Amino acid sequence: VARQHLRDGHPTIGWCLFADGKTLTAIRCFAEAELALLESYKIFSEDESDPESDARAQDTIRALIELYTAWNVAEPGQGYDLKADEWRAKEQFSCLAPAFD
């Protein structure tokens, strides 16, 4: 519904995708959760108009870590642990990056 009324990349679409991704992870629909969370992260990480976007991008990174960790438990040996580690590194890097205002 949000996509019908808002421009591509609008933060509300990112928020809806984030919520969908968290829900899909909880019900073990991992592939669908991945798509939603990756798009959510893209929206938040590229949005310079919303001062909350950095915090929302961080929340999405944590959700991606949770997704890949759960997916690895459900399907070990498929490389999801490595994807979780990649997002952990991004989380640590972005927390250390200086803010430029």
N, C-alpha and C positions, 0 to 999 in steps of 0.2 A: 504494500500500500504506500509506504513512504516513497518508493521509487517513482510512483505515478505523479506525485505532487512536488517533489524536490529535485533540484539539479543533481547531476552526478557528482559524487564526492562530498555531498552535504554531510556535516557531522551527525545529523540525526540518522542518516542511513548507516553510517559507521557504528553508531550506538545500537541500532536494531540488529545489525550483523553480529556485533559483539555478543549481544544477549542470545541471539540464535546459536552462535558458536558454543557458548557456555552450556546452553540447554542440550544441544546435540552431543557435546562431549559427555554430559551426564547420562544420556541415554545410549551411549556407546555407538553413535552414528559418526564415527571418526572422520571419514572422508568428507562428509558434508560439513562437519564442524571445521575442518581444515580450510575448506573453501571460504566459509563465512569469516573466520578469524583472519585469514590472510588478506581478504578484501578490507576488513575493518582496519587492520593495521595500516594498509596502504592509504586509506582515507585519512586516518588520524596523523600519520607521519608526514603527509603532504599538505595538511591543512594549516595555513598560517593565519587564518582569520579568527580562529577560536582559541582563546588563551588556555582552554582546558585540554587541547589536543595532545600536548606532550604527556600529560598525566593519563589520558585515555590510551595513548599509544603504549605506555608502560603497563597499564592494566591488560592490554591485549597481548603484549609479550608474555606476561605471566599466564594468561589463559592459553597461549600456544604451548608454553612449557608444560602446563597441566595436561593439555591435549596429548602431546607427544609422549609424555610419561605414562599416561593411562593407555595409550595405544600400544606402547611398547610392552606393557604388562599383558595386554590382551593378545598381542601378536609379536612375541619376542623374535629377535633375529632379523627383523625387517628394516633396521636402520632408524627406527623412530627414536631410540635413545640418542643417536647422533644428532637428529634434528632438535631434540630437546636441549642438547648441549650447545648447539649453534645459537638457539634463542637465549639461553642463559648468558652466553658471551655477549650478545647484543644488549641484554638487560644490564649487565655490568658495565659495558662500554658507554651506554647512553646515560647511565647514572653518573659516570665520571666526566662526561662531556660538558664543557662550559656552556652556559647559556649566553647567547648573543642577543642583546636588545638594543 
